[in-house]
Amino acid sequence: MENLTTKQAQHSVSSESIAPKKLKTYVINPLSSAVAGFASFFILILFSKLFSYVVGFNPSFSLGIEDVLYSAIGFGLVLIYKTMELFKTE
């Protein structure tokens, strides 16, 4: 009888190669989109206030903390949308 020795197949999955891809997909991409949403809302508020000052609707031009908070709504909306987009079922 022939002596057959079998070697166990050594399949190892390295978490080092998977983790950065998941980090980029699930954290960095949604956060970068959310920052873009914040910037979009802030620029929209800035230009609308600047336009109302230049045209003469408002006697003074000022940006307050509430404008930053309104822009944070844009951050939150885009973050929620992008996160839910990752988990949608097709």
C-alpha positions, 0 to 999 in steps of 0.5 A, a space after each residue: 500500500 502506498 503511503 500518502 501524506 496529505 498536507 493541510 491546506 493553509 488558507 489564512 485570511 489576513 484581516 490587514 488587507 480587509 480592514 482598510 477597505 471596510 474602513 474606507 467603504 463604511 467610514 471614510 466615504 460617508 464622512 467625506 460625503 457628509 462634510 461635502 453636504 455641510 459645506 454645500 449647506 454652509 455655502 448656500 446660507 453664506 451666498 443667500 445672506 451675502 445676496 440679501 445684504 448686497 441687494 439691500 434686504 438686510 442692513 448688515 451682513 453677519 453669520 452666526 452659530 445658528 448658520 453653522 447648526 443649520 449646516 450641520 443638518 446638511 451634514 447629518 442628512 448626507 451622512 444618514 443617506 450615504 450610510 443607508 445607501 450602503 445597507 440597502 437591499 437590491 
